[in-house]
Amino acid sequence: MDSTEIAKLKALDEQIQIIKAAAEELKKQAGGIQAAECNADRILASAKMLEINFSDLLAVL
């Protein structure tokens, strides 16, 4: 894997972390609103899959 591909992975990882942080903040601010909390959990699950696909790959490299 060349440096351009690694740079792309790092950029993807940064965006994944931003999504994850935003979803966690949304869940905190939901204040018991079940629909918001449930959807935030779904976003977090999707972010976790992205981490498995991209972020964890960076750890190996």
C-alpha positions as MATLAB code, in Angstrom:
seq = 'MDSTEIAKLKALDEQIQIIKAAAEELKKQAGGIQAAECNADRILASAKMLEINFSDLLAVL';
ca = [
       0.000    0.000    0.000;
       1.517    3.313   -1.032;
       1.546    6.596    0.856;
      -1.367    8.025   -1.165;
      -3.610    5.140   -0.159;
      -2.525    5.451    3.475;
      -3.291    9.181    3.382;
      -6.770    8.394    2.041;
      -7.314    5.891    4.849;
      -6.221    8.485    7.410;
      -8.657   11.031    5.941;
     -11.453    8.461    6.078;
     -10.550    7.639    9.669;
     -10.743   11.324   10.628;
     -14.235   11.581    9.135;
     -15.336    8.376   10.853;
     -14.182    9.757   14.203;
     -16.083   13.003   13.564;
     -19.255   11.025   12.781;
     -18.793    8.928   15.897;
     -18.270   11.961   18.135;
     -21.306   13.727   16.638;
     -23.515   10.679   17.197;
     -22.316   10.349   20.789;
     -23.079   14.041   21.394;
     -26.519   13.651   19.793;
     -27.265   10.735   22.086;
     -26.199   12.752   25.137;
     -28.323   15.728   24.118;
     -31.363   13.591   23.270;
     -32.436   13.870   26.890;
     -34.502   10.716   26.904;
     -36.108   11.231   23.499;
     -36.231    7.609   22.451;
     -36.300    8.210   18.685;
     -33.159   10.353   18.822;
     -31.331    7.937   21.105;
     -32.270    4.940   18.953;
     -31.158    6.613   15.746;
     -27.928    7.783   17.383;
     -27.276    4.155   18.350;
     -27.800    3.138   14.719;
     -25.346    5.797   13.578;
     -22.834    4.556   16.144;
     -23.284    0.974   14.908;
     -22.621    2.110   11.345;
     -19.583    4.091   12.487;
     -18.308    0.955   14.219;
     -18.572   -0.980   10.947;
     -16.649    1.797    9.200;
     -13.996    1.592   11.912;
     -13.694   -2.140   11.361;
     -13.367   -1.610    7.611;
     -10.985    1.365    7.610;
      -9.711    2.521   10.991;
      -8.629   -0.926   12.144;
      -6.748   -1.368    8.878;
      -4.649    1.680    9.752;
      -3.621    0.052   13.030;
      -2.203   -2.881   11.090;
      -0.301   -0.643    8.704;
];
